[in-house]
Amino acid sequence: MTHLQQVFINNIRFYRTKANFTQVEFAEEIGLSPNYLNAVENGRNFPSADSLQKMCDVLKISPYQLFLEQPEITKFNNKTEQQQLILSLKQEIDFLLQLYIEK
């Protein structure tokens, strides 16, 4: 498991529990099976872009927040820093999705 995958897993758990969802409740809310969500939170699966968007919508967060090492720190000094982080995260997500698709 890569460092980025571990950060993602930690953040899914962090934001899910912060929103007071159990795995079963969260899975139902986003339209996934509890077993699949459990596999995501244990690094055995990676959600599709649609599932990621549903997760973010339900948790009321932006997608990039799932990839921050310190999830509560989301402030930027300027727009350029924010855009650079978003681009970097998009590239990492695309890479992980490609790895998942190739499995």
Disulfide bonds with the S-S distance in Angstrom:
none
